[in-house]
Amino acid sequence: MGEALLVVDMSNDFVHDEGTLTVGKPAQAIVPYIVSLADRMLASGGIVAICMDEHDPDDRHFRDWPPHNVRGTWGQKLYGDLASWYERHEGDANVWYVPKRSYNAFHGTGLGERLRARGVETVHVCGVCTDICDFLTVAGAYDEGLHAVVHRQGCATFTQLGDIFLEHMQRLFHAEIA
């Protein structure tokens, strides 16, 4: 049974103190855990997919949110030690960059097909925001017929709803909360 780690939206705009839609310190605190997960996933032969919001400057998404993760900007780049990790592993066949225009990393990205082609049956999910993109990515995994393991220590959000949405992931999509 193949496995993959989905690292969701760990960009400067979502993590750095000066990001336009930042989770801030809670997101910064999960970076070492995510780097460790990524190292373990690669060491075991699994895939690490960096699933990243990537918007055009005039994206309709910005009717609801401040502009963030605009393609090619500082804000859209991976944050801190995750950027360093990605630079070391870029080009590895098991490290993928998956740009996304929706909250759900599976919507319109071909991620589900790529994972199935590699025999992946379980996805591990971490990143931000627990109650938005993480939640909807787990919903997408469920729709793709994949089992999800959500790493509580690897998730953060800017609301007080993180635990509620973890519970929803478990109840609605049969996700395992690790």
C-alpha positions in Angstrom: 0.0 0.0 0.0 1.6 3.3 -1.1 1.5 6.4 0.9 1.9 10.1 0.3 2.3 13.2 2.5 0.3 16.3 1.4 1.8 19.5 2.7 -1.0 22.1 2.3 -0.4 25.9 1.8 2.7 26.3 3.9 3.6 29.6 2.1 5.0 32.9 3.3 1.6 34.5 3.0 0.0 31.9 5.3 2.9 31.3 7.7 5.4 34.3 7.9 4.5 37.0 10.4 4.3 39.5 7.4 2.1 37.2 5.2 -1.1 38.7 3.9 -3.3 35.9 5.3 -1.1 34.5 8.0 -1.8 32.0 10.7 1.5 33.2 12.2 3.1 31.6 15.2 0.9 28.5 15.3 1.8 27.7 11.7 5.5 28.5 12.3 5.5 26.1 15.2 4.4 23.1 13.0 7.2 23.5 10.5 9.8 21.2 12.2 7.2 18.5 12.6 6.3 18.7 8.9 9.9 18.6 7.8 10.3 15.5 9.9 7.2 13.9 8.4 8.5 14.7 4.9 11.9 13.1 5.7 10.3 10.0 7.0 7.9 9.7 4.0 10.8 10.0 1.5 12.9 7.5 3.5 10.1 5.0 3.4 9.6 5.4 -0.4 6.5 7.5 -0.2 5.6 10.7 -2.1 5.7 14.2 -0.7 3.3 16.6 -2.5 3.7 20.3 -1.8 0.1 21.5 -2.4 0.2 25.2 -2.8 -2.4 27.9 -3.5 -1.4 29.7 -6.7 -3.6 32.6 -7.7 -3.6 35.2 -10.5 -3.6 38.9 -9.3 -7.2 39.3 -10.3 -8.4 35.9 -9.0 -12.1 35.8 -8.0 -11.0 34.2 -4.8 -10.0 37.6 -3.7 -13.6 38.7 -3.3 -13.6 36.7 -0.1 -10.0 36.9 1.0 -7.2 39.5 0.8 -4.8 38.8 -2.1 -2.5 36.0 -1.2 -0.3 33.4 -2.8 -0.2 35.4 -6.1 1.9 33.4 -8.6 5.6 34.3 -8.6 5.5 36.5 -5.5 7.4 36.2 -2.2 4.1 35.4 -0.5 3.5 32.4 -2.7 6.9 30.8 -1.9 7.3 28.0 0.6 8.1 29.2 4.1 11.4 28.9 6.0 12.8 25.4 6.6 10.2 23.9 4.3 11.6 26.0 1.4 15.1 24.7 2.3 13.8 21.1 2.4 12.1 21.5 -1.0 15.3 23.0 -2.5 17.3 20.0 -1.3 14.8 17.5 -2.8 13.5 19.3 -5.9 13.8 17.0 -8.8 13.4 13.9 -6.8 10.7 11.7 -8.5 8.9 11.4 -5.2 8.7 15.1 -4.5 5.9 16.9 -6.3 4.8 20.5 -6.5 1.1 20.7 -6.9 -0.3 24.2 -7.7 -4.0 24.6 -6.7 -6.6 27.2 -7.4 -9.1 25.8 -5.0 -9.2 25.0 -1.3 -9.2 21.3 -2.1 -5.8 20.1 -3.4 -7.5 17.5 -5.5 -9.9 19.8 -7.4 -8.6 20.4 -10.9 -5.0 19.4 -10.2 -4.9 15.8 -11.4 -3.4 14.8 -8.0 -5.8 11.9 -7.4 -4.9 10.3 -10.8 -1.2 10.8 -10.2 -1.4 9.2 -6.7 -3.4 6.3 -8.0 -1.0 5.7 -10.8 1.8 5.3 -8.2 -0.3 2.9 -6.1 -1.1 5.4 -3.3 -4.0 4.4 -1.1 -3.3 6.5 2.0 -2.5 10.2 2.2 -1.1 12.0 5.2 -2.3 15.6 5.5 -0.7 18.5 7.3 -0.4 22.3 6.8 -2.8 25.2 7.0 -5.6 25.9 7.5 -7.1 23.0 9.5 -10.7 24.3 9.0 -10.4 25.3 5.4 -7.9 23.8 2.9 -6.9 20.9 5.1 -10.5 20.0 5.7 -11.5 20.3 2.0 -8.4 18.4 0.9 -9.4 15.5 3.2 -12.9 15.7 1.6 -11.2 15.5 -1.8 -9.1 12.5 -0.7 -12.3 10.8 0.5 -14.0 11.5 -2.9 -11.0 10.0 -4.6 -11.3 6.8 -2.6 -8.1 7.5 -0.6 -7.7 6.9 3.2 -6.6 10.1 5.0 -4.4 10.4 8.1 -4.5 13.9 9.5 -1.5 14.9 11.6 -2.9 17.1 14.4 0.7 18.2 15.3 1.2 19.3 11.7 -2.0 21.4 11.3 -2.7 25.0 12.3 -5.4 27.6 11.7 -6.2 31.2 12.6 -9.6 30.4 14.1 -10.6 28.5 17.2 -12.3 25.8 15.0 -9.3 23.4 14.4 -10.4 20.7 16.8 -14.0 20.8 15.6 -12.9 20.4 12.0 -10.5 17.5 12.9 -13.6 15.8 14.5 -15.6 16.5 11.3 -12.8 15.0 9.2 -12.9 11.9 11.3 -16.7 11.6 11.3 -17.5 12.6 7.8 -14.6 11.3 5.8 -13.4 8.5 8.1 -10.0 10.1 8.5 -7.6 8.9 11.1 -6.4 11.7 13.4 -2.8 11.0 14.3 
